Amino acid sequence: MTTVPLAFDPIEEAARQWRAHGWDDAADGMAAITSVMRAQAIMLARAEAVLRPLGLSFARYELLTLLSFTRRGQLPMAQASTLLQVHPTSITNAVTRLEKAGMVRREPHPSDGRAIIIQITEPGRALAGEATKHLNTALFTQPGLPSRRLRTLFSVIRDLRREAGDFA
């Protein structure tokens, strides 16, 4: 889907409308939150476009990459859910899709009969590496802002996440 850029910033206009309606104390927060949500949608669409030809979604890519970063290429499903900060159902769905594609396999946990270990396969490791090369080239090295502003953006969002209790 190709979009035509608007002649104005609709979020800035919404903030103007908030102020015009007497909601001055909420206008900046509404604009910031809406902007972050829109930026997330833009970045996710870009990442998904890069990954689609490889048969991956960004969620499945994140899981493969997380597993490839571990020493033994495996994690308990609950720990993967915690580290990726997603609901356990999302991990289950990603694992199911990746398992069908031969990229991961599930194994019983050796000491916890209720837990499942996710193990990356060699094809999964290769796909994670290939996908990372594509994302680095097409998105991560050129996300749309210079490095100095990216570091500032990361810092501001990290502070917001910390204040929200995302991490200590």
C-alpha positions, 0 to 999 in steps of 0.5 A: 500500500502506497500512501501519499504524505499529508500536507499537515501533521494530523497529530499536531492538529489533534493537539491544537484541537485538544487545546482549543477544547480546553484540554491543555493539560492533556494535549502534550501527552496525547500528542506524544503517545499518539506519535509513539504509536504511529512511529511504532506502526511505521517501523513495524511495517518497514520491518515486516516488509523486509522480513516477509520475503524470508517468511518471517514476521518481526515477532518470529524474527525476535524469537529466533534472534533471542534464541541464537544469542543464547549460549546453547540456542535454547530457553524455557518458553516462559523465560523467552516470554519475559525477555521479549516482554510479550504474553505467553500466548504470543510466544506459543503462537510464534513457536508453533509457526517456527516449529512447523517451518523447522526453525525451532523445536520444543523439548520437555524441560529436564527438571520442570515437568510443566515447562517447555524448552524452545531450541533453535535448529541450524536452519533457524539459526541461519534464517536469523542471521540472514534476516538480521543482514537484511534488517541491518541493511534495509532498516537498522542502518537507516531508520530515518534519523541521524545517529545523534537523534536516534540515541536521544530518542532511545534515551527518552523512550528508555526513561519512559519505559523505566518509569512505567516499570518495564525494568529497574 
